[in-house]
């Protein structure tokens, strides 16, 4: 069960990195080849961050996730949008 949770955490972390790089690509700040190169080079760092997160106490930190989701939803109500999605 713990290994399964660790894999889910690694997938979540990986997706977070991919989303940030995807946003940079859509903004024209980085090219597709550079994104792929960065993803490859960041693999060890993402896995190390996931491993390090296992030693962090998680008391009372769950409220942050909802706040981040709500902040992300405000994107469509901004005066000017960054992406045309």
C-alpha positions in Angstrom: 0.0 0.0 0.0 2.8 2.4 0.9 4.6 1.7 -2.4 1.4 2.5 -4.3 1.0 5.8 -2.4 4.7 6.6 -3.3 4.0 6.0 -6.9 1.0 8.2 -6.9 3.0 11.0 -5.2 5.7 10.6 -7.9 3.2 10.8 -10.7 1.6 13.9 -9.1 5.1 15.6 -8.8 5.9 14.7 -12.3 2.7 16.1 -13.6 3.3 19.3 -11.7 6.7 19.7 -13.4 5.2 18.9 -16.8 2.4 21.5 -16.3 4.9 24.2 -15.5 7.0 23.5 -18.5 4.0 23.2 -20.7 2.9 26.7 -19.6 6.3 28.1 -20.4 6.1 26.5 -23.8 2.7 27.9 -24.5 3.9 31.3 -23.5 6.7 31.0 -26.0 9.5 31.1 -23.4 10.9 27.6 -24.2 10.8 25.3 -27.2 9.5 21.7 -27.4 13.0 20.2 -27.6 14.1 22.2 -24.6 11.1 21.0 -22.7 11.9 17.4 -23.4 15.5 17.9 -22.5 14.5 19.5 -19.2 12.1 16.8 -18.4 14.8 14.2 -18.9 17.3 16.0 -16.8 14.8 16.7 -14.0 13.9 13.1 -13.4 16.4 12.5 -10.6 15.5 15.8 -8.9 11.8 15.0 -9.0 12.3 11.5 -7.6 14.6 13.0 -4.9 12.0 15.6 -3.9 9.4 12.8 -3.6 11.7 10.8 -1.4 12.4 13.8 0.8 8.7 14.6 1.1 8.2 11.3 3.0 10.0 12.8 6.0 7.9 16.0 6.1 5.1 16.0 8.7 1.7 16.5 6.9 -0.3 17.8 9.8 -2.7 20.6 8.7 -1.3 21.1 5.2 -4.3 19.8 3.2 -6.0 23.2 3.0 -3.3 24.4 0.7 -4.3 22.1 -2.1 -7.9 23.5 -2.3 -6.5 27.0 -2.3 -4.3 26.3 -5.2 -7.2 24.8 -7.2 -9.3 27.8 -6.5 -6.5 30.2 -7.5 -6.1 28.2 -10.8 -9.8 28.5 -11.6 -9.6 32.3 -11.4 -7.6 32.3 -14.6 -10.6 32.4 -16.8 -12.0 35.5 -15.0 -8.8 37.6 -15.5 -8.9 40.8 -17.6 -6.6 39.2 -20.1 -5.9 35.5 -20.4 -2.5 34.1 -20.9 -3.6 31.0 -23.0 -6.3 30.7 -25.6 -7.4 27.3 -24.3 
